[in-house]
Amino acid sequence: MYLWLAIAGLAAACFAQDTPDVDTGRRIFESQCALCHGQTGGGGRGPALNRPKLAKAPDDAALRRVISEGIDPEMPGAWQLHPREVGSVAAYVHSLGAVPPEILPGDPQRGEAIYSGRKCAACHMIAGKGQGFGPELTDIGARRNAAYLRAAILKPAASLPAGFQYVAATTAANQSVRGIRVNEDSFTIQLKDAGGRFYSFRKSVLKDLRRLEGQTPMPAFEGQIGGAELDDLVAYLASLKGKP
C-alpha cells in the first residue's frame, strides 16, 4: 500500500514538472528572447509574437519546434532549454496573443440563429461549413475582441485586416473579375471571386488592374442590425475559439 502511494506521488510530481508554467516561460522569454521579440512580444529585430496565429508556428507543436530548433538563418535554436522549459516558453508566447475574457450582454445561441438567418455562411466558413470567400471564422473569438467584431459587422471597410486587398481586373478580352487577392508577385496576381473561383493573371497582359483601397465585398450592416440582435451576433462570434 505504502509503495503504491509512493509511486503515485512520484508520478504526480513528474507530471507537475512536465506541465508548462507560464510564469517560468515569461522569465525565460524576458532573459533570452525579449532582445529580438520585445519585452512583451511586440517585436523588434524579430517578428511580433503578440498575435493568436503565428505564420511559422501555427500550433503548439510547431511553436515548440521553432523554439528548440530555431529558424535558419533568422533565429538560433534554444538548444540549452529542457523540453519542459521549451513548453513553458511556448505557453507564455501563446498567452501574449490571447484575447482577454469578456462578459458580453448577448446570447451566443440566439446569435448563431441570427448568423444562419442572415446567410453569413454564404461568404464565411465555420468548422468546415459555409463558403470561403470571406475570412474563416472558426476561431475568430480567439483572435478578435468584441469591439472589433462589432465594428467589423457595422462598418467592415473601416476594420480591414492587415494584408487584405480587394481587386478589380480586366483582361485583354474585356473579362472583368473582382476578387480578394490570394497571392501576388512581381509578374502575376491570383484572385478568388465571390463564387469561390480562383483566377491567376499575368499582370503584363491585363488591360486594367485596380486595387480597391478601403473597399470590401462584405456589406455594411450599420442601420440594418443593432440592439439585442447585434449583441447576440457578437456574442456568438466571440464564442468561436476553434479547437481547444
Buried (B, 14 or more C-beta within 10 A) or exposed (E): EEEEEEEEEEEEEEEEEEEBBBEBBBBBBEEBBBEBBBEBBEBEEBBBBBBBEBEEBEEBEEBBBBBBEBEEEEBEBBEEBEEEBBBBBBBBBBEBBEBEEEEBEBBBEBBBEBBEEBEBBEBBBBEEEBBEBBBBBBBBBBBBEBEBBBBBBBEBBEBBEEEEBBBBBBBEEEEEBBBBBBEBEEEEBBBBBBEEEEBEBEEEEBEEEEEEEEBBBBEBBBEEBEEEBBBBBBBBBBBBBBEE
